[in-house]
Amino acid sequence: MAAAEAAVGSSSSLKTDTVPVPESAGTAAATAATSSATAAAAAVAAAVRTGSEARVSKPALATKLLSLSGVFAVHKPKGPTSAELLNRLKEKLLAEAGMPSPEWTKRKKQTLKIGHGGTLDSAARGVLVVGIGKGTKMLTNMLSGSKRYIAIGELGKATDTLDSTGKVTEEKPYDKITQEDIEGILQKFTGNIMQVPPLYSALKKDGQRLSTLMKRGEAVEAKPARPVTVYSLSLQKFQPPFFTLDVECGGGFYIRSLVSDIGKELSSCANVLELTRTKQGPFTLEEHALPEDKWTIDDIAQSLEHCSSLLPGELALKKSKPEESNEQMLSCEYISLNETKGEDDVIKTF
C-alpha cells in the first residue's frame, strides 16, 4: 500500500513543461504525450488496485487456510528434522495468509492444526505425510501401511548412529564380499523378523528421545528386539564398498538397523550412506510429494483434493488414538491465531 500511495503522490505532483513543437510533428508529439499520460494513469490505478486486493485477499486466504482438511505429502530434503520441516511449512502458510494478524484477534477459537506422521531421519530425504485440520486424526490409521526406501549402504565402517552422520566406531575388511554373498543373506531379513532399534532414534525413555540422551552423553541401554515386518528386500546395485537396497517394510522398521545387521551377517560392518523414502502409505515421492516451492495454500488445497482419492472413504470418519508404537509417531501443533508468533505459539503437542 505504501508503494501505491507513493505512486499516487508522485502522479498528483507531476508538472507539464510546454515545449514548442514544429507544426509538422505536432500530431505525433500529441499522440506520444497522450499515450504516456494514459500509461502512467494505468500504472497508478494498477498499483492502488493491487494494494486494495492485498487487503481483501489476506483474510480470504486465512479463511481458506483454516478450511483445509485432509492428508497430503511433502518432499523432505536432507538436513532438517521432520519436526523442523513441519515448522517451516507452518510458517510459510501463516505468512502467506497474514496470520496471526489484528483481523483475527477476536477469533479465539480459531486454530490451525497441522501434523506429520512417520518420522524421517534428518539425514534422509523423501516422502513425509502431513495432516492438516481433521486430517491429523487420520495419520495413525493410514500410516500403518507399508513404506518403501532406497538405501545406499557402505561396507567396512560402523558408526554410533548407524549412518554417515555419526562417528566411526569400527572398521573391518570387506574386500572378499561378493554380490552373491549379499543376495544370499537377504532372505534372513525378509518377512516377520525381530529387530533391535538404534540408540540414536525417536524412541523415548522417561519421556525423552534416546537420540537426545545420547547427544548429552548419558548412558542409554539398547531397547530390546521387537517384531517388525519386511515385505520385500532386494539388492539393486553392488559396487564395493557400496550397495543399494530397495526395501518395503511396515511401521517401526529401521533401515539403519537393517544395514548394520547385514554388515554383521557378512562378518564385516556397515552404515547407511544415503536414504530416500520413496513411498509412505499410498503416497509416492514422484507423484504426490510437494516440493517447497509448492507449499502454498492453493497448491496444498489442490493436493488435498487429488490425494483424497487415495484414502478409504471410511477413514475420515474414524478418530484414531495416538500410539507409542515404533516410529509411527504423530507430531501435531495447534496454533492460536490470537497470539503473537513466538516460542510459545505451540499450544499443544502430542
C-alpha positions in Angstrom: 0.0 0.0 0.0 2.9 2.3 0.7 4.1 1.8 -2.9 0.7 2.6 -4.2 0.4 5.8 -2.1 3.8 6.9 -3.3 2.8 6.3 -6.8 -0.4 8.4 -6.3 1.6 11.2 -4.6 4.1 11.5 -7.4 1.3 11.4 -10.0 -0.6 14.3 -8.4 2.6 16.5 -8.3 3.5 16.0 -12.0 4.1 19.2 -13.9 3.9 19.5 -17.7 6.6 21.6 -19.4 5.4 23.1 -22.7 8.0 22.9 -25.4 7.4 24.4 -28.9 6.9 21.7 -31.5 7.2 22.2 -35.2 3.8 22.0 -36.8 4.8 19.0 -39.0 5.5 16.9 -35.9 2.6 18.2 -33.8 0.3 15.3 -34.3 3.0 12.7 -33.4 4.0 14.6 -30.3 0.5 15.0 -29.1 -0.1 11.3 -29.6 3.0 10.4 -27.7 2.1 12.7 -24.8 -1.4 11.2 -24.6 0.0 7.6 -24.6 2.5 8.5 -21.9 -0.2 10.0 -19.6 -2.5 7.1 -20.2 0.2 4.6 -19.3 1.1 6.5 -16.2 -2.5 6.7 -15.1 -3.0 2.9 -15.7 0.1 2.1 -13.7 -1.1 4.2 -10.7 -4.5 2.6 -10.9 -3.0 -0.8 -11.0 -0.8 0.0 -8.0 -3.8 1.2 -6.0 -5.9 -1.7 -7.1 -3.2 -4.2 -6.1 -3.0 -2.7 -2.6 -6.7 -2.9 -2.2 -6.8 -6.5 -3.4 -4.0 -7.4 -1.0 -6.1 -6.1 1.9 -9.0 -8.2 0.8 -7.1 -11.3 -0.1 -5.3 -11.9 3.2 -8.5 -12.5 5.3 -9.8 -14.6 2.4 -6.5 -16.7 2.4 -6.7 -17.1 6.1 -10.2 -18.4 5.8 -9.2 -20.8 3.1 -6.2 -22.0 5.2 -8.4 -22.7 8.2 -10.8 -24.6 6.0 -8.1 -27.0 4.7 -8.6 -30.5 6.0 -7.1 -33.8 4.9 -3.8 -35.5 4.3 -1.1 -34.7 1.7 2.6 -35.3 1.2 5.7 -33.0 1.0 9.2 -33.7 -0.2 11.6 -33.6 2.8 15.2 -32.7 1.8 18.3 -33.8 3.7 19.1 -31.7 6.7 16.1 -30.7 8.7 14.3 -33.0 11.1 10.7 -33.9 10.4 9.6 -31.5 13.1 11.7 -28.7 11.7 10.3 -29.2 8.3 6.7 -29.1 9.7 7.5 -25.8 11.4 8.9 -24.4 8.2 5.7 -25.4 6.3 3.5 -23.9 9.1 5.4 -20.6 9.0 5.1 -20.3 5.2 1.4 -20.9 5.3 0.8 -18.5 8.2 2.9 -15.8 6.4 1.0 -16.2 3.1 -2.3 -15.8 5.0 -1.1 -12.9 7.1 -1.7 -14.7 10.3 -1.7 -14.1 13.2 -3.0 -10.6 12.4 -5.3 -8.0 14.1 -8.2 -9.1 11.9 -8.1 -12.5 13.7 -7.5 -11.5 17.3 -11.2 -11.8 18.2 -11.5 -15.3 16.8 -10.1 -17.0 19.9 -11.4 -20.4 19.0 -9.9 -20.4 15.5 -6.8 -22.6 15.3 -4.6 -24.1 12.7 -4.0 -27.8 13.3 -1.2 -29.4 11.4 1.0 -32.5 12.0 3.2 -35.1 10.4 3.2 -38.9 10.7 6.1 -41.2 10.5 9.4 -39.6 11.4 12.1 -39.4 8.7 15.7 -39.1 9.8 17.3 -35.7 9.4 19.9 -37.2 7.1 17.2 -38.8 4.9 15.1 -37.3 2.2 11.8 -38.3 0.6 8.1 -38.5 1.3 6.7 -37.0 4.5 3.0 -37.3 5.0 1.3 -34.2 6.6 -2.2 -33.9 8.1 -4.0 -30.6 8.3 -7.2 -29.8 10.1 -9.2 -33.0 10.7 -6.6 -34.8 8.7 -4.3 -35.0 11.7 -6.8 -37.6 13.1 -6.2 -39.8 10.1 -2.5 -40.2 10.3 -2.1 -43.1 12.6 -4.5 -45.4 10.9 -3.3 -44.5 7.4 0.4 -44.8 8.2 0.1 -48.3 9.5 0.6 -49.3 5.8 3.9 -50.0 4.1 6.8 -47.7 3.5 9.4 -48.0 0.8 13.0 -46.9 0.8 16.1 -46.8 -1.4 19.1 -47.2 0.9 22.8 -47.0 0.0 25.0 -48.8 2.5 28.7 -48.7 3.0 30.6 -51.8 4.0 33.6 -51.8 6.2 32.6 -48.9 8.6 30.4 -48.9 11.6 29.2 -45.6 13.3 27.5 -44.8 16.5 24.4 -43.5 14.7 24.5 -46.4 12.2 24.7 -43.8 9.3 27.2 -41.5 7.8 26.5 -38.6 10.2 28.0 -40.5 13.2 31.4 -41.2 14.5 33.2 -44.2 13.1 33.4 -46.8 15.9 34.7 -49.8 14.0 36.4 -50.7 10.6 36.6 -54.2 9.1 37.7 -55.6 5.8 35.1 -56.1 3.1 37.2 -57.0 0.0 36.1 -60.6 -0.1 32.4 -59.9 0.0 30.6 -60.6 -3.3 27.2 -59.7 -4.8 26.1 -63.3 -4.3 27.1 -63.1 -0.6 24.7 -60.2 -0.1 21.9 -61.6 -2.1 22.3 -64.9 -0.3 21.5 -63.4 3.2 18.7 -61.0 2.3 16.1 -63.7 2.9 17.1 -63.7 6.6 15.8 -60.2 6.8 12.6 -60.7 4.9 9.1 -61.4 6.4 8.3 -61.1 10.1 11.6 -60.7 11.9 13.0 -59.3 15.2 14.9 -56.1 15.1 16.9 -54.1 17.7 16.2 -50.3 17.1 19.2 -48.0 17.0 20.2 -46.0 20.1 20.0 -42.8 18.1 16.3 -42.8 17.4 13.0 -41.1 18.2 12.1 -43.8 20.7 11.8 -42.5 24.2 13.0 -43.2 27.7 11.3 -41.4 30.6 9.6 -39.1 28.1 12.9 -38.1 26.3 14.1 -39.2 23.0 17.0 -41.7 23.1 18.9 -39.6 20.5 18.6 -36.5 22.8 20.0 -38.5 25.7 22.8 -39.9 23.6 23.8 -36.4 22.4 24.1 -35.3 26.1 26.5 -38.2 26.7 24.1 -40.0 29.0 24.3 -43.8 29.2 21.5 -45.4 27.3 20.6 -49.1 27.1 19.6 -50.6 23.9 15.9 -51.3 23.5 15.0 -55.0 23.3 14.4 -56.6 19.9 10.9 -56.2 18.7 8.8 -57.7 15.9 8.8 -55.9 12.5 7.8 -56.8 9.0 9.8 -56.6 5.7 7.5 -57.2 2.7 10.2 -57.1 0.1 14.0 -56.7 0.1 16.3 -56.7 -3.0 19.8 -55.7 -3.9 19.8 -53.1 -6.7 23.5 -52.5 -7.1 26.8 -53.5 -5.7 30.0 -51.5 -6.2 32.2 -52.2 -3.3 32.1 -50.9 -0.7 28.7 -49.5 -1.6 25.5 -51.5 -2.0 22.0 -50.3 -2.9 18.8 -51.8 -1.4 15.2 -51.5 -2.3 13.2 -52.1 0.9 9.4 -52.2 1.5 8.5 -52.6 5.2 5.9 -52.0 7.9 5.8 -49.4 10.7 8.6 -49.2 13.3 11.2 -50.6 11.0 14.7 -49.0 11.0 16.7 -49.1 7.7 19.8 -48.1 9.7 19.5 -51.3 11.8 18.9 -53.4 8.7 22.1 -52.2 7.0 24.1 -52.6 10.2 22.8 -56.1 10.7 23.6 -57.0 7.1 27.2 -55.9 7.6 27.5 -58.1 10.7 25.9 -61.1 8.9 28.7 -60.7 6.3 31.4 -60.8 9.0 32.1 -57.1 8.4 30.2 -53.9 9.4 28.2 -51.3 7.5 26.4 -48.0 7.8 23.8 -46.1 5.8 25.3 -43.6 3.4 22.1 -42.3 1.7 18.5 -42.9 2.5 15.4 -41.9 0.4 11.8 -42.7 1.4 10.0 -43.3 -2.0 6.6 -44.3 -0.6 4.6 -43.8 2.6 1.2 -45.3 2.7 -0.4 -44.6 -0.7 1.8 -41.5 -1.3 4.8 -41.7 -3.6 7.7 -39.4 -3.9 7.4 -38.8 -7.7 3.6 -38.3 -7.9 2.4 -36.8 -4.6 5.2 -35.1 -2.6 5.1 -31.3 -2.9 8.5 -29.6 -3.2 9.0 -26.5 -1.1 8.1 -24.0 -3.9 4.6 -25.6 -3.9 4.0 -25.1 -0.2 1.2 -22.6 -0.9 -2.4 -22.6 0.3 -3.7 -23.1 -3.3 -1.3 -25.9 -4.1 -2.0 -27.7 -0.9 -5.7 -27.4 -1.5 -5.3 -29.0 -4.9 -3.1 -31.7 -3.5 -5.7 -32.5 -0.8 -8.3 -32.9 -3.4 -6.1 -35.1 -5.5 -4.9 -37.2 -2.6 -8.4 -37.7 -1.2 -9.0 -40.5 -3.7 -6.1 -42.4 -2.2 -7.8 -42.9 1.1 -10.5 -45.3 2.1 -13.8 -43.4 2.4 -14.5 -44.6 5.9 -11.0 -43.4 7.1 -12.1 -39.8 7.6 -14.9 -40.9 10.0 -12.5 -42.6 12.4 -10.8 -40.9 15.3 -7.5 -42.6 15.8 -5.7 -42.6 19.1 -2.0 -41.8 19.1 0.1 -44.8 19.9 3.5 -45.0 21.3 4.2 -47.6 18.7 7.6 -47.8 17.0 8.2 -44.9 14.5 4.5 -44.2 13.9 4.6 -41.0 16.0 2.4 -38.0 15.3 3.6 -34.5 15.7 0.6 -32.2 15.8 0.6 -28.5 16.5 -2.3 -26.2 17.4 -1.6 -22.6 16.7 -3.8 -19.9 18.2 -4.4 -17.1 15.9 -4.9 -14.5 18.6 -1.4 -14.9 19.9 1.7 -13.2 18.6 4.1 -15.6 17.0 6.9 -16.7 19.2 8.4 -19.6 21.1 5.1 -20.3 22.9 3.0 -20.3 19.8 2.7 -24.1 20.0 -0.2 -24.6 22.4 -0.3 -28.4 22.4 2.0 -31.0 21.0 1.5 -34.8 21.1 
